[in-house]
């Protein structure tokens, strides 16, 4: 079974215009979020992203952004560990948690 976090909540973004196709993001991503397509990285499964930030920190071309350690996936995991409700800062009815 593939690892999944909450659907459509990750802060990961890829600017394909800045991507040079070096492949570092594929190497450092622990959950195979990226793949190469037409000599550039593309996000193959955004819902696998755990927002660790390894891709953005290692991208020499600033093609990737992610707010590491934030978001609902982190909130759910912290809530599970602390046995509390997730607190990700979502305050609207269309919230992610």
N, C-alpha and C positions, 0 to 999 in steps of 0.2 A: 504494500500500500504506500502511495506517495505521500510525503509530508505536506500538509496544508495548514495554513493559518486561517484567519477570517477572510472571506471573499471580498475583493475590491476595496481594501482599506489601506494597503501599503502606500508609503510615500515615495516609493521608487519611481524615478523618471529617467529616461534616456533621451538625449538630444542626438539624433542620428546624424545631424550635420557636423557635429564635433567628433563623432566616432571615426577613428582611423582604421579600425579592424585589427588592432594589435592583439586582442584576445586575452588580455590580462584579467578582465572581469570574469571570463569563463574559468580561468584558473583559480581565482580566489573565492569565487562564490561557492559556499558549502552545500547549496541545494539545487544547483544546475538551473538557475533562473534564466540564464542566457544561452543563446546558440549563435552560430555564425550563419549569416545569410547574405549572399551577394557581397562578400568580403567586408561585412560590417557586423557588429554585434546587434542582436535584437533580443527583446524580452520574449522568451518562449512561454513562461508561466509566472506571471506577476504574483499570483497567490501563493507561490512557494517561498517568496521573499520573507525573511525573518527580520529585516531591517537592521542587520548587523553593521552595515556600512563599509564592509571590506571592498566592495566594488568601487564605490565613490572615492574612498581614501587612496586606492591604488590606480585610479584612472588619471594618467598624466595629461589628459586632454580635456578634463572637466566635462566629459560627456554624460556623466552619471551624477544624480543627486538622490540622496535618501536621508531622512532624518533618523539617524541611528538611535535606537533605544527609546523610540516614541511610538505612538500609534496604538491601535487596539490590540494587535498581537502581543505586544509587550504588556499592555494592561491586563489582558487575560492571563498571561503566564504569571505575572506578579500576584494577581488575585488568587490564582490557584495555590501558589506557594504560601501566601499569607492567609489564605482561607477568608478572603474578603471579596466584595464585588469589584469588577473591573473599574478602574478610574482612569479613563484616557482623555478626559476633558471634553468629550462630546456632550453638547448641551441641547441639541435640537431633537425633534421627533424623528428626523431622518438620520439619527446618530448611528455610528458604526457598532456600538456595543449594545 
